[in-house]
Amino acid sequence: MSEIFVTGAGGQVGSVLMRVLAEQRRAAVGMVSPRGCVPNVGKVFAADLCEPSSFEARLFAQAPKLIVHLAAVSQIAAAYEDPEHARQVNVDATVQLLRFADALGARFVYASTDLVFDGESAPYDESAATEPLSFYGRTKLEAECHVMAYKRGLCVRLPLMYGLCEAPRAPGFFEALVASLRAGRSVALFEDEVRTPLWFDDAAHALVRLGDSELTGVVHAGGPERLSRWQMGQAVANALGAPEQLLTRTQRAAAAAPEPRARDVSLDSSRYERAFAVAPGRRMAEALPELLTRRGSAALS
């Protein structure tokens, strides 16, 4: 038996969450895609999220008290290019997991996104009107509706995140940025796209705290700063001692994409702060020194 069941355990946040749960000595098991990555820490098994029969028996044998659902088609381009698969993973699989949670009497924490907003009225609190600009955002919002109908369900809207993944995988935005700056290569970053970035480690600790709570509905767990990607790049360059001249400003309009990019989807995380008397995460300048000295950071050079 396990206390916590985590989907998407090989993903960026999921792999870090598995490490944090192990550090806290929590009884947890994670599920990874048969074609995906396996986290460096934690007990996991491989199964297809879209084939409930491939993991139903295992889930019920574990009998978790909490399900943390992180697995998703999270790349905007991938969701747009294969909407049927994206909806199957992001919506249909969530509905099935909720049925399992109900049968188990388990709490259900669902990781959603700041991209349920159109970016024109930031900062957004939980009562703000939703209007996603992408198919990805629409699938996440549809899944939210199902989670909110579950009596022990909580939707956690997460922002753009950064940090080091705890599973072997291709470099993400942050790893690529660090590697380029360390190598002295220039990087072009949007100056007109604003988010409330959050370190993976802070996101993982926030998810544990939320899972242990009795909060339901929707809660925002964004970082404490409203930053453009260019400003994020500045913070990383300063932490590395790299010249800021390597950073080039660019605009969203310069990025060819079939769907529009939201201008500013900054999250107001006041509900979280009221519940726990602490912010979901720390400022980048505070997080980066610890982050960049963690295991594996040297491999980014």
PyMOL commands that set and color helices and strands:
alter all, ss='L'
color gray80, all
select helices_A, chain A and resi 12-23+52-54+56-62+76-81+83-104+114-116+135-148+173-183+200-212+229-240+244-246+252-254+270-276+284-292+297-300
alter helices_A, ss='H'
color red, helices_A
select strands_A, chain A and resi 4-7+28-32+43-46+66-69+107-113+153-158+161-162+187-190+194-195+198-199+217-220+227-228+247-250
alter strands_A, ss='S'
color yellow, strands_A
deselect
rebuild
show_as cartoon
